[in-house]
């Protein structure tokens, strides 16, 4: 299968709540490979399944690629168990190309998910890792990071998107 098209703001699939995965099979493994290839090609740190049109509770993440030490992580049916602290850092999204802004997130999280073999795991992350997990889980819930913007920043974003977003 290979690289997939990343859905862009305005595509209704980005606002859908993804459905839990109930079966780990070859089809799912192919989807994971396609998602990883798509993420790496787009130079993203993470990619949720609905960003390529699949409404499944799945995302891939690779924070190590920034240091040329790739380590692909797969999160199936992820949920945040604990969250604390506050971060206010720059965030962007492959589904909103060219735009980034500061967003409030939790600084430290504990996430539980299944790996690509279906084994449950928990992982504690801080900083960029915590932010990335929250961003991808938001995707699975039909939420985009621009939803957290103030009314003024949303208005400014809409003007920016009208000028710089993809043409229909």
ZAKE-487155 format. One record per residue: residue number from 1; residue in one letter; x, y, z of N, C-alpha, C in turn. Coordinates in Angstrom, 2 decimals. Example, Ala and Ser with C-alpha at 12.3 -4.5 7.8 and 13.67 -1.06 7.14 Angstrom:
2
nr	rest	nx	ny	nz	cax	cay	caz	cx	cy	cz
1	A	13.19	-5.69	7.80	12.30	-4.50	7.80	13.20	-3.30	7.80
2	S	12.85	-2.25	7.08	13.67	-1.06	7.14	12.90	0.03	7.87
This chain:
168
nr	rest	nx	ny	nz	cax	cay	caz	cx	cy	cz
1	X	0.83	-1.18	0.00	0.00	0.00	0.00	0.88	1.25	0.00
2	X	1.58	1.56	1.10	2.52	2.67	1.10	1.96	3.98	1.62
3	X	2.63	5.05	1.19	2.30	6.38	1.66	0.85	6.75	1.32
4	X	0.20	7.40	2.27	-1.19	7.83	2.11	-1.27	9.36	2.06
5	X	-2.38	9.86	1.60	-2.62	11.30	1.57	-3.06	11.77	2.95
6	X	-2.41	12.80	3.44	-2.78	13.37	4.74	-3.96	14.31	4.53
7	X	-5.00	14.09	5.32	-6.21	14.90	5.22	-5.93	16.27	5.83
8	X	-6.49	17.29	5.19	-6.24	18.68	5.56	-7.49	19.29	6.19
9	X	-7.29	20.28	7.07	-8.37	21.00	7.73	-9.50	21.26	6.74
10	X	-10.71	20.93	7.17	-11.88	21.05	6.30	-12.42	19.69	5.91
11	X	-11.55	18.66	5.94	-11.99	17.30	5.66	-12.78	16.81	6.87
12	X	-14.04	16.40	6.67	-14.87	16.01	7.82	-14.32	14.84	8.64
13	X	-13.50	13.98	8.07	-12.96	12.84	8.83	-12.12	13.30	10.02
14	X	-11.54	14.50	9.92	-10.73	15.02	11.03	-11.56	15.37	12.25
15	X	-12.87	15.50	12.07	-13.76	15.84	13.19	-14.52	14.63	13.71
16	X	-14.25	13.45	13.14	-14.92	12.24	13.60	-14.18	11.64	14.80
17	X	-14.94	11.03	15.70	-14.35	10.32	16.83	-14.00	8.91	16.34
18	X	-12.74	8.54	16.50	-12.28	7.24	16.03	-12.84	6.11	16.88
19	X	-13.04	4.97	16.24	-13.62	3.80	16.91	-12.52	2.89	17.46
20	X	-12.76	2.27	18.63	-11.77	1.37	19.21	-11.44	0.21	18.26
21	X	-10.21	-0.22	18.33	-9.74	-1.36	17.54	-9.99	-2.62	18.36
22	X	-10.64	-3.59	17.75	-11.00	-4.82	18.45	-10.20	-6.03	17.96
23	X	-9.50	-5.88	16.85	-8.77	-7.02	16.29	-7.40	-6.58	15.77
24	X	-6.37	-7.26	16.23	-5.01	-7.02	15.75	-4.77	-8.06	14.65
25	X	-4.65	-7.61	13.41	-4.48	-8.55	12.30	-3.54	-7.96	11.25
26	X	-3.38	-8.67	10.16	-2.49	-8.24	9.09	-2.90	-6.92	8.47
27	X	-4.20	-6.71	8.36	-4.70	-5.46	7.79	-4.29	-4.27	8.67
28	X	-4.36	-4.45	9.99	-3.95	-3.40	10.92	-2.44	-3.16	10.81
29	X	-1.66	-4.25	10.69	-0.21	-4.10	10.56	0.15	-3.32	9.29
30	X	-0.57	-3.57	8.21	-0.35	-2.82	6.97	-0.67	-1.34	7.16
31	X	-1.77	-1.07	7.86	-2.15	0.31	8.14	-1.06	1.01	8.96
32	X	-0.52	0.32	9.96	0.56	0.89	10.79	1.76	1.22	9.92
33	X	2.15	0.31	9.04	3.29	0.55	8.13	3.02	1.76	7.23
34	X	1.81	1.83	6.67	1.45	2.96	5.81	1.50	4.28	6.58
35	X	1.01	4.25	7.81	1.01	5.46	8.63	2.44	5.90	8.94
36	X	3.30	4.95	9.29	4.70	5.29	9.59	5.37	5.89	8.35
37	X	5.18	5.25	7.21	5.79	5.76	5.97	5.29	7.18	5.67
38	X	4.00	7.39	5.83	3.40	8.71	5.57	3.95	9.75	6.53
39	X	4.05	9.40	7.81	4.57	10.32	8.83	6.02	10.70	8.53
40	X	6.85	9.70	8.25	8.27	9.97	7.98	8.44	10.83	6.73
41	X	7.69	10.52	5.69	7.81	11.26	4.44	7.41	12.73	4.65
42	X	6.40	12.96	5.50	5.93	14.32	5.78	6.78	15.02	6.85
43	X	7.75	14.29	7.41	8.63	14.81	8.46	7.84	15.23	9.71
44	X	6.83	14.42	10.04	6.06	14.65	11.25	6.57	13.81	12.39
45	X	6.20	14.17	13.61	6.58	13.39	14.79	5.53	12.35	15.13
46	X	4.29	12.60	14.69	3.20	11.69	14.97	2.15	11.77	13.88
47	X	1.31	10.74	13.82	0.23	10.71	12.84	-0.90	9.84	13.38
48	X	-2.10	10.40	13.45	-3.28	9.65	13.87	-3.96	9.05	12.65
49	X	-4.61	7.91	12.84	-5.23	7.20	11.72	-6.24	8.05	10.97
50	X	-7.01	8.88	11.69	-8.00	9.68	10.96	-7.36	10.74	10.08
51	X	-6.09	11.04	10.29	-5.40	11.99	9.41	-5.18	11.40	8.01
52	X	-5.33	10.09	7.89	-5.27	9.48	6.56	-6.62	8.84	6.21
53	X	-7.66	9.26	6.90	-9.01	8.84	6.55	-9.51	7.57	7.20
54	X	-8.77	7.03	8.18	-9.17	5.80	8.88	-9.66	6.16	10.28
55	X	-10.91	5.91	10.57	-11.45	6.28	11.88	-11.24	5.15	12.89
56	X	-9.96	4.87	13.13	-9.56	3.84	14.10	-8.74	4.51	15.21
57	X	-8.87	4.01	16.44	-8.13	4.60	17.58	-6.69	4.09	17.56
58	X	-5.91	4.74	16.73	-4.53	4.33	16.48	-3.71	5.55	16.09
59	X	-2.51	5.65	16.65	-1.56	6.63	16.12	-0.15	6.10	16.24
60	X	0.73	6.65	15.41	2.15	6.32	15.44	2.89	7.58	15.87
61	X	4.04	7.36	16.50	4.82	8.47	17.04	6.29	8.10	16.97
62	X	7.12	9.08	16.64	8.56	8.85	16.66	9.26	10.15	17.05
63	X	9.56	10.27	18.34	10.24	11.46	18.85	11.75	11.39	18.62
64	X	12.29	10.19	18.42	13.72	10.00	18.25	14.25	10.45	16.90
65	X	13.39	10.58	15.92	13.87	10.94	14.59	14.49	12.33	14.54
66	X	14.14	13.20	15.50	14.75	14.54	15.54	16.27	14.46	15.77
67	X	16.70	13.41	16.48	18.12	13.21	16.75	18.70	12.11	15.85
68	X	18.02	11.82	14.76	18.44	10.74	13.84	18.54	9.39	14.55
69	X	17.68	9.18	15.54	17.60	7.90	16.25	16.15	7.44	16.21
70	X	15.66	7.08	15.02	14.25	6.73	14.91	13.85	5.54	15.79
71	X	12.72	5.70	16.44	12.15	4.63	17.24	10.63	4.76	17.15
72	X	10.04	3.98	16.26	8.62	4.06	16.02	7.84	3.47	17.20
73	X	6.90	4.24	17.71	6.00	3.79	18.76	4.59	3.72	18.19
74	X	3.87	2.67	18.54	2.50	2.46	18.08	1.58	2.47	19.29
75	X	0.51	3.25	19.20	-0.47	3.36	20.28	-1.84	2.98	19.74
76	X	-2.36	1.85	20.21	-3.68	1.37	19.82	-4.61	1.57	21.02
77	X	-5.76	2.16	20.77	-6.75	2.46	21.82	-6.13	3.18	23.02
78	X	-5.38	4.27	22.77	-4.70	4.96	23.87	-5.65	5.74	24.76
79	X	-5.25	5.86	26.04	-5.98	6.70	26.97	-5.00	7.30	27.97
80	X	-5.24	8.55	28.31	-4.41	9.22	29.31	-4.97	8.88	30.68
81	X	-4.11	8.30	31.52	-4.50	7.85	32.86	-4.30	8.96	33.89
82	X	-3.19	9.68	33.76	-2.88	10.78	34.66	-2.25	11.91	33.86
83	X	-2.44	13.13	34.34	-1.83	14.30	33.69	-1.62	15.37	34.75
84	X	-0.49	16.07	34.64	-0.21	17.13	35.61	0.69	18.18	35.00
85	X	0.76	19.32	35.66	1.62	20.41	35.22	1.03	21.15	34.03
86	X	1.78	22.14	33.55	1.31	22.94	32.44	2.46	23.28	31.51
87	X	2.21	23.15	30.23	3.15	23.54	29.17	2.46	24.57	28.30
88	X	3.21	25.51	27.79	2.68	26.46	26.82	3.75	26.60	25.76
89	X	3.65	25.76	24.73	4.69	25.70	23.71	4.09	25.70	22.32
90	X	4.96	25.95	21.36	4.59	25.98	19.95	4.16	24.60	19.48
91	X	3.09	24.57	18.72	2.56	23.31	18.21	2.13	23.51	16.76
92	X	2.31	22.47	15.97	1.87	22.47	14.58	1.19	21.15	14.28
93	X	0.73	20.99	13.04	0.00	19.78	12.68	0.13	19.52	11.18
94	X	0.34	18.26	10.82	0.43	17.90	9.41	-0.88	18.18	8.67
95	X	-1.99	18.23	9.39	-3.29	18.49	8.76	-3.60	19.99	8.63
96	X	-2.71	20.82	9.18	-2.84	22.28	9.05	-1.45	22.80	8.65
97	X	-1.03	22.48	7.43	0.35	22.77	7.02	0.68	24.26	7.04
98	X	1.89	24.56	7.53	2.40	25.92	7.50	2.02	26.78	8.68
99	X	1.18	26.27	9.57	0.72	27.08	10.70	1.16	26.45	12.01
100	X	1.61	27.29	12.93	1.89	26.82	14.29	1.60	27.96	15.25
101	X	1.31	27.58	16.48	1.02	28.56	17.52	1.20	27.91	18.88
102	X	1.30	28.73	19.91	1.45	28.19	21.26	0.11	27.69	21.79
103	X	0.17	26.53	22.44	-1.02	25.87	22.98	-0.71	25.41	24.42
104	X	-1.71	25.47	25.27	-1.58	24.94	26.63	-1.82	23.43	26.60
105	X	-0.92	22.69	27.22	-1.05	21.23	27.37	-0.57	20.86	28.77
106	X	-0.83	19.63	29.17	-0.28	19.11	30.41	1.20	18.79	30.19
107	X	2.02	19.04	31.20	3.46	18.88	31.08	3.92	17.43	31.21
108	X	3.14	16.63	31.95	3.54	15.25	32.21	2.29	14.38	32.17
109	X	2.38	13.25	31.47	1.22	12.37	31.37	1.63	10.91	31.55
110	X	0.65	10.11	31.90	0.79	8.66	31.91	-0.25	8.16	30.93
111	X	0.20	7.44	29.90	-0.71	6.94	28.88	-0.70	5.41	28.91
112	X	-1.87	4.84	28.65	-2.01	3.38	28.54	-2.53	3.08	27.14
113	X	-1.96	2.06	26.51	-2.38	1.68	25.16	-1.97	0.24	24.90
114	X	-2.30	-0.23	23.71	-1.81	-1.51	23.23	-0.72	-1.23	22.21
115	X	0.31	-2.10	22.17	1.33	-1.96	21.14	0.85	-2.68	19.88
116	X	1.69	-2.75	18.87	1.23	-3.31	17.60	0.97	-4.81	17.66
117	X	1.45	-5.48	18.71	1.15	-6.91	18.89	-0.09	-7.12	19.77
118	X	-0.63	-6.02	20.30	-1.82	-6.12	21.14	-1.52	-6.24	22.62
119	X	-0.24	-6.02	23.00	0.13	-6.09	24.42	-0.08	-4.72	25.06
120	X	-0.73	-4.72	26.23	-0.96	-3.47	26.94	0.34	-2.94	27.54
121	X	0.51	-1.62	27.49	1.67	-0.98	28.13	1.25	0.37	28.67
122	X	2.06	0.87	29.59	1.90	2.22	30.11	3.22	2.94	29.91
123	X	3.14	4.22	29.62	4.36	5.01	29.42	4.13	6.40	30.00
124	X	5.13	6.85	30.76	5.10	8.20	31.31	5.95	9.09	30.42
125	X	5.41	10.22	30.03	6.14	11.14	29.17	6.03	12.56	29.70
126	X	7.06	13.35	29.43	7.09	14.76	29.80	7.41	15.59	28.58
127	X	7.15	16.88	28.68	7.56	17.81	27.64	6.99	17.47	26.27
128	X	7.88	17.41	25.27	7.47	17.16	23.90	6.68	15.86	23.76
129	X	7.12	14.81	24.43	6.42	13.53	24.35	5.00	13.63	24.88
130	X	4.84	14.30	26.02	3.50	14.48	26.60	2.62	15.30	25.67
131	X	3.19	16.34	25.11	2.45	17.21	24.19	2.02	16.44	22.94
132	X	2.92	15.66	22.39	2.62	14.90	21.17	1.51	13.87	21.41
133	X	1.57	13.18	22.54	0.54	12.18	22.86	-0.83	12.87	22.97
134	X	-0.88	14.00	23.69	-2.14	14.72	23.84	-2.68	15.19	22.48
135	X	-1.78	15.66	21.62	-2.15	16.12	20.29	-2.77	14.98	19.48
136	X	-2.12	13.81	19.49	-2.62	12.67	18.70	-3.93	12.11	19.27
137	X	-4.04	12.03	20.59	-5.30	11.56	21.18	-6.42	12.54	20.86
138	X	-6.12	13.84	20.86	-7.13	14.81	20.43	-7.63	14.48	19.02
139	X	-6.70	14.17	18.11	-7.11	13.80	16.75	-8.12	12.66	16.78
140	X	-7.84	11.65	17.60	-8.73	10.49	17.68	-10.10	10.86	18.23
141	X	-10.18	11.99	18.91	-11.45	12.47	19.46	-12.08	13.57	18.61
142	X	-11.53	13.79	17.41	-12.08	14.79	16.50	-11.75	16.22	16.88
143	X	-10.70	16.39	17.68	-10.29	17.72	18.16	-8.98	18.11	17.48
144	X	-8.90	19.36	17.04	-7.66	19.89	16.46	-7.08	20.93	17.41
145	X	-5.76	21.10	17.38	-5.14	22.01	18.33	-5.64	23.44	18.20
146	X	-6.12	23.82	17.04	-6.65	25.18	16.88	-7.95	25.38	17.66
147	X	-8.57	24.29	18.08	-9.79	24.39	18.89	-9.49	25.01	20.26
148	X	-8.23	25.00	20.68	-7.84	25.54	21.98	-7.50	27.04	21.92
149	X	-7.55	27.62	20.73	-7.19	29.03	20.58	-8.26	29.93	21.18
150	X	-7.83	31.09	21.64	-8.78	32.10	22.12	-9.62	32.59	20.94
151	X	-10.69	33.28	21.23	-11.57	33.81	20.18	-10.78	34.69	19.22
152	X	-9.93	35.55	19.75	-9.13	36.45	18.91	-8.16	35.66	18.04
153	X	-7.44	34.70	18.66	-6.49	33.91	17.88	-7.18	33.06	16.82
154	X	-8.40	32.58	17.13	-9.17	31.81	16.12	-9.51	32.69	14.93
155	X	-9.91	33.92	15.20	-10.25	34.86	14.12	-9.01	35.14	13.26
156	X	-7.86	35.33	13.91	-6.62	35.57	13.17	-6.22	34.33	12.36
157	X	-6.41	33.15	12.97	-6.11	31.92	12.24	-6.99	31.78	11.00
158	X	-8.29	32.05	11.15	-9.21	31.92	10.02	-8.80	32.82	8.87
159	X	-8.35	34.04	9.17	-7.85	34.96	8.12	-6.60	34.36	7.47
160	X	-5.70	33.85	8.31	-4.46	33.25	7.80	-4.78	32.06	6.90
161	X	-5.69	31.18	7.35	-6.03	29.97	6.61	-6.68	30.31	5.27
162	X	-7.53	31.35	5.29	-8.19	31.78	4.04	-7.16	32.19	3.01
163	X	-6.10	32.82	3.48	-5.05	33.30	2.58	-4.04	32.20	2.21
164	X	-3.68	31.35	3.19	-2.58	30.41	2.99	-3.00	28.94	2.89
165	X	-4.23	28.63	3.28	-4.69	27.24	3.24	-4.83	26.74	1.81
166	X	-5.06	25.45	1.66	-5.17	24.88	0.31	-6.37	25.45	-0.44
167	X	-6.18	25.62	-1.72	-7.26	26.15	-2.57	-8.18	25.00	-2.97
168	X	-9.44	25.27	-3.02	-10.43	24.25	-3.41	-10.46	24.10	-4.91
